[in-house]
Amino acid sequence: MEVKARAPGKIILAGEHAVVHGSTAVAAAIDLYTYVTLRLPLLSDENNDRLTLQLKDLSLEFSWSVSRLKEVIPCDSSTVSPSTPTSSSSETLKSIAVLVGEQNIPEAKIWLSSGISTFLWLYTSILGCIPATVIITTELPYGSGLGSSAAFCVALTAALIASSSSDKTRGEGWSSLDETNLELLNKWAFEGEKIIHGKPSGIDNTVSAYGNMIKFCSGEITRLQSNMPLRMLITNTKVGRNTKALVSGVSERTVRHPEAMNCVFNAVDSISKEVAAIIQTKDDISVTEKEERIKELMEMNQGLLESMGVSHSSIDTVIQTTLKHKLTSKLTGAGGGGCVLTLLPTRTVVEKVVQELESSGFQCFTASIGGNGAEISF
């Protein structure tokens, strides 16, 4: 049996960093996906006693015998419960780390360890220690702030839940999960994100699971319904960044200048709320006028992010390059490198600006904002 699943990446439209200090943030799904193919073997198949993970984009494969999994991970009926998401225990994660350590991951790819641990934990928690081949491909660059780890957790969980479901109706193309299964997979994916990130906000996995857009404030997530098409140019600066260091840098600046920084956070909160209102409004305002308002708000948000100290020379280069083409940009996510968003108003021709950015060594994607969440296909 084969089941496929896909889940989108995400962008932060407004509110990054300030959200840590109680402000509102707005995030949206993008039509760049991570794909998971899950193949459960027949008894007559070769390799029907192994669990194999293939990371196609990285040309890497990891494999464990079912007997080895059972030696290390508790896989009885008391621990396998697809309908009851639970947190991973430190004991189980230590055991899984042993299995990951046996795989001889290349030194340059050692950052994959937490993702492979997450794979083993989600797989064995939902399906148990049964043989399968799991193939991962992605359109999302790793570690660039576009939610690649959440898309991985969501797509994997969607495939696992779908394969364990009694309803395997074959349809044409991709189909969404029902509300109950979406809620279930979002909870499992959040537990997976905890293994990778420690204390994630839940924004990334929620956007990836449900799609469209969300508003997030003080731990509360509100799903938004977009009433306007939005296209963005996403530029990956390819500059690695340390998210924890950037977050603590903002906190330290807040300790030094509490009044000024609180004003900054309040301004960001207002911007995020206005972005959410514009996107959802059904008023008789033209798309062009809505785009113009969002453009101004992005420009303001970027200025506030610069005042928090989280911009970078590579981000400045993207902003100045797009400005030459009368386009507005802002960083998305942690900053300090990573990705930059450029609003593409209706009928914008992007070839020249993309050419200029790519000649500077950047990687560019165009994406529609606020699309579908997790989907499956049998």
N, C-alpha and C positions, 0 to 999 in steps of 0.2 A: 504493500500500500504506500502511496505517495501523497503527501499534502504539502502545499506551498503556502507561505504567508509573506506579507510585506508590511512594513511600518515606515512612516515618514520621519524625516529629521525635523528640526525646529529652528526658528529664529526668535530672538527677543526683539520685539518691535519698539518697546519703550520700558524703562524702569530697572535695567540691570544695575547691580550694586546698591542702589537706593532701596531695593526690595528687602535687602538684609536689615535695613534700618527702619522697616515699617511702612515703606511706600508701596504703591501699587505698581505691578509690572504687567505688561501685555505680551503674550507669546503666541506664535502661530505655527501651524504645520506648513511644510514646504514640499513640493512634489519631487523630492529626491529621496529615494527609498533604500532601506536595507531589506534584502530578500533572504528567506530561509526555506530550503527544501528539506523535508524530513522523509526518509525512506525506511520503512520497516520491512525487514526481509521475510521471505517465506521460509519455512523450515527446510525446504530443498535447496535454498540459495547457499552459495559460498559466503563466507564471512557472516554467518548467522549467529556468531557467538561473540561479536565485537561491537563496541560503540565507537564510531569514527566521526571526527569533526574535521571538515575541510574548509579552510579559509581561502577561497579561490583567488581573491584579489592579491593576497600575499603569498600565494603558491605554497601554503603550509598545510600539513595534515597531522592530526594527533589521533591516537587510537588506543583503546583500552579493552582488554578482554572482560567479558561479563563476570567471569569468576574473580578477576582482580577487583572489579568494582564492588562486588559483594563482600570481599574480604575486608575492604576499607570503609565502605559507606553502609550504614544500616538501611536496607532496602525491603523490609517486610511491610505487610499491609498496614501496620500501625504508623509507618512513616510516610507512606505514599497516599496522598489525599488531594487530588486535583482541585476539589471544590473548597478546600480550606487553606488559604494562603497562610504561611507561618514564616517567622524570621529564622534565618540560619543560626545555629548555635556555634559558639567559638570552637567547640570540640569537633563538630562536623567540618568546619572550614579548615581546621588543622589537618584533618584526615584527607580532605580534598587537596590541600596544598602538597601532600605527599604524592598524590596521583599526578598533579601538575608537574611537580619536580622531576618525576620519572621521564618526562617527555623531551628533555634536552632542548628547551626553547632557545633559539639563537639569541646571543647576548644583545644584539641590536633590537630584538623584538621582545625583550623581557617584560615590557609594559603590557604585553598581552596576557600575562599570568592571571590578573584579576578577572579579565573577561572569560578566560578558560575555566577558572574556578566557578564563576557565575553560571556558565553553561552546564557544568557538571552538577551543580546544586539544583538549578531549575529542572534539568532533565530528570534527575533521579527522584526529586521531590514530586514531580507531576506524573511521570511514567514508570518510575522504578528502575531497576537494573536490567533493562531489556536491550537487545541488540538493535542498532539502527545506524544509518549514515545520515549525518546532518551537514548540509552544504550552505555556506554563508557567502553572499556577494553583496556589495554595497556601492551606492552612488555617492555616499557621504565621505568626505575626507576625515580621517581619524584625528581626534584631539584638537579640532579647530573651533569648537563651540557650537556646532550644528546638531548636537544631540545624537551623535553616532552610537554611543553606548546604550542610550535609552531605546533607540530604534532597534538595536540588536536584541535587547531584553524583551521588548514588546513583540517583535516579529517571531522570535524563538518561542515565547510563551503562547502566542496565537497558534502556531503550528502544533505545539504540544497539546494544548487544550482541544484543538480541532480533531487531532488524531485519537484522543481519548473519548470523544463525544460519540454518542450512539447515532446521531444524525449526520450522515456523510453524503448528503444530497449533492450529486454532481451537477454543476451548472456551468454556463459559459462564462469565462473570464473571472474577474475578482468579485467577491461578495463580502459585505460587511458582517461583523458579528452582531448578535442581538445585544441589547442593553445589559442583560445579566452577565453574559460572557465577557463583555467589554469591561464591566466593573471588576470581574474576577481576574481577567488578564492584567488589568492596570495594577491591582494589588500585588500580584505575583511579580510583575515587572519592577515595581517600586522596591520590593525585597531584593531583586537582582541588582538594582542600582545601588542599594546600600552596600553590597559586597564590593562594588567597583569604587564608589565615591565616599563611603563612610556615612555622611549625613546629607543626602541630597534633599532638595526642596520638594520634589515630586512634580515640578513643572514639566520637565522634559518627557517623562514617561506618560503623563496625562495628555499632553499635546499629541504625542505619538500614537497613543491608544485611541483617543477620541477624534483627532483631527481638528480642523477648523481653527478656532482661536480660544484662548483662555485669558482670564484676568486673575491675578494672584496677589493676595495681600494678607500678611500676618498669618500664613499657613492656610488661608481659606482660598479654594480654587473655584472660580465661576466660569462655566462654559459660555462662550459668546457665539452668536450667530452672525456671520458677516453678510452684509447686504451690498457689498461692492467688490468688484474684481481688483486684485492688487498684484502687480508684478515687481519683482526685485532682481537687481543684479547683485549676486553674492560674490565678493572677492576674497579669496583665501590668501592672506599675506604670506602664508607658510612660515610665519614667525611663531615659534613655540612660546607658550606663556605659562607662568605658574599661578594658577587661579587662587590658591590659598594665600600666596604672597600679595597678590593684588587686592584681595578682599581685606586682608589685615592692614594693608597700607591705607585703605579708605577708613577703616576703623581707627587707626592711629591718628589720621588727620582730623577725624571727628572729635577725638579726645583733646587735641591741641586747639581746635577752633569749633567748639560745640554749637555756638549760635549761628555762625556762618554756614556750617555744614547742615544744620537742621533746616535752614532756609533753602539750601540746595535740594535736600530730600523732599521738602514740601513742594518745591517747584516741579520736581520729577513726578511726584504723585499726581499733581494737576495735569501734567502732560499725558501721563498714562491714561488717566480717566477720560481726557478729551479724545485721545486716539480711539479708545474703546467706544466712546459715544458716536464718533464720526463713522466708524466701521459698521456699527449696528443700526444707525439711523435709517428710517424709511421715509424721511422727509423728502420733499421735492427739491433736493439740492443736486446739481449736476455732478457727475463723476469728476469732471475737471476741477470743480470747486473743492470737492472733498480731497482730491489729490494735492491741491495747492495747500490746503490746511495741514494735511499730514506732512507734507514737505517742510513747512515752517516748524512744525512740532519736532520733527527729526533733527533739524538744524539746531533748535534750542536744546534738545536732549543731548546732542553731541557736545555742545558748549559746556553743559553741566558735567558731563562725564570727564571732560578735560579738566574742569575745576576740581574734580575728585582725584586727579592724577593717574588715570587709568588708560590714557591714550598712548600712542607710540609713533615714532617717526614713519613707520611703514603705513600706519593708518592715515597719518597726515598726507602722505604721498597719494594714497587712493582718493582722499577727500579733495585734494587740489586738482588731481587729474580729472575727476568726474565734474568738478566745478567748471573746468574749462569747457565742458560740453553742456553747461547749464543744468547739471544734475546734482541732487542733494544726497549726501551720504552720512551714515553714522556707524560707529562700531556696534557689534552685537555680541552679547555674552560678556566674558571677563575683561576683554580688551588686552592691552599690552602686546598686541599682535593679533593672531586669530583671524576672524572674518569681519568684513565691512559690508553693510547693506547700502545699496543705492536704489532709491525709488525710481521706477521706470513708468512715467506717466503714459497714458494711452497714446499709441502710435509712435512711441520713442524708437528710434533706430539705434541699436547698440553696437553695431559692428566696429565703428571707429574707436569708441571708448574701450571696448574689450581688447582690441588690437594694441592700443597704447598701454593698457594695464598689463597685458600678457608680455609685452616687450620689456616691462620692468621686472619680470620674473614672477608675477602673481598668477594665480589660477582663478578663472572666472566661471560662474554658473548663472544661468537665468532661471528663475523659479517663480511659479505661481504660488501665492500665499493663501493659506486657509483651506486647503483641500481635505481629502478623505484621511481618516485614521487607519488603524490596522484592518487588513483585509486578508481573506483566505481563498484558496482555490484547490479543488480536488482533481 
